[in-house]
């Protein structure tokens, strides 16, 4: 509706330009169509006259009157227009128009709410990307849900979206995983082979190794794939000859047994699982660095050790490293790509990964990272610019941490997890719908307190219950209508005569605002806006129901025409609830006990 109002005013301005009443430049000037804070001022306030006043050399109110003379409202959209204040045009829409427009909900069905602000732009959304070194923790879960909901919303908004998980299966953390699994495997083997002799290698986990009890689970699964003789050979000798194999098998076990099941339970699936190791195997790291060298942004230089660190004694001070000149793009330091010993840095792999994304033809890259990665953003954006793309081709969504509360106290970490709270524990405690709603009901960059007890309540105090309640209540009312023998709700022009309560009009307006809400959430990259929309629509529905009860205005009554109109409004609302919940990845229940009771 906002866009229709904008078009009507733009056409009026164009007609004034054609008649010489406004200068030609007026037709290209942008103006705002806003919703007034005070509903008494109308449905929309248009500031076109104030934008064009100086250009036209006339007072804003005079320009506003000129525009109004040329308005052509062929659809019967406007009930009234008036010039207000310094030159705003307040617009009131015809109440019957809102009821007529509800036909779109019925006609578009599951597609209602879909818009085309993305224009088919190819977007790669990379999220979760938890290191494959252990189970997912609660912080990973919030990033997973945020990324998944954002991908759903962008798809509904007309973007061509690919969902990707970046598997960091190379580097020091994977070596530490392999060593940890190997040491734990030795411990397990010794339990059944007490006389086994281990020739060399560590027998206890080191400072950088993974100490969670889950490592034993990984070790058992890895060992199950070895034969008896092979097991003895791998465990009795040195670690290094078997490092890569153990790393590869351990990563596969963590992904298959720990990470993928949790994501599946959350309803999260990826179009692509991209392995960091493939960048090294395909020589993409070298090619990406060569590309930056050709562009003049890579050089060999001696870098001082990072602040707070001493230089490794094995590294001579005069041995240069291969360095990316990220300070040329506003970063606070140049970043090493290849160490003096010839090995590549973690950052080199990240440069190659983003270079690969661009090579695959994506014009926009969206990364969902934990807030602790905020300092990493400038250097990656610098790399994007060095590759010849604008800095905003990469957007990084930083997701804040989650504080879990149970019985009013912080939830303690579990030993088996290794000093973090497993996402699976939370999923088992409250279920995937509750996890998703709680993670999405605040902006991603705001800290979140997750009250486990509240998430399990069946009351309106529970945000999850309240988000799903509206849909279930609509379903309950529609079932009662079927039981009463009423026909399936459908649009009829005369509905506008019966939907005259102010609360009914407000519901219709809010239903029809859903596409605009989706567009706004997509543009701002803010999934929580959909949660707010559902909560507001539920509150309006509840208010309508209570006012009707006080005034003796039931949805289903002896007045069949009025009942048909109200049931149509309820059916449209149910569809919008379902579509909105679908964007959040939350189920839309047909039955909830409280909704059944109140539906009666």
Secondary structure, DSSP 8 states (H G I E B T S, - for coil): -HHHHHHHHHHHHHHHHHTTSS-GGGGG----EE--SSGGG-SEEE-HHHHHHHHHTS-HHHHHHHHHHT---TT--EEEEEEETTTEEEEEE-HHHHHHHTHHHHHHGGGTT---SSTT-EEEEE-----TTS--BHHHHHHHHHHHHHHHHHHHTT-EEEEEEEE--SSHHHHHHHHHHHHHHHHHHHHH-TT----SS-SS--TTS--STHHHHHHHHHHHTS-HHHHHHHHHS-SGGGHHHHHHHHHHHHIIIIIHHHHHHTT---SEEEEHHHHHHTTHHHHHHHHHHHTT-EEEE-----TT----TTS-TT--EEEE-GGGGT-SS-EEEE-TTS-B-HHHHHHHHHHHHHHTT-SEEEEEEEGGGGGGHHHHHHHHHHTTS-GGGEEEEEE--EEEEETTEE---BTTTTSB-BHHHHHHHH-HHHHHHHHHSS-TTS-EEEEHHHHH--STTSHHHHHHHHHHHHHHHHHHHHHTT-------TTHHHH--SHHHHHHHHHHHTHHHHHHHHHHHT-THHHHHHHHHHHHHHHHHHHHHHHHT--SS-S-HHHHHHHHHHHHHHHHHHHHHHHHHT----S--HHHHHHH-
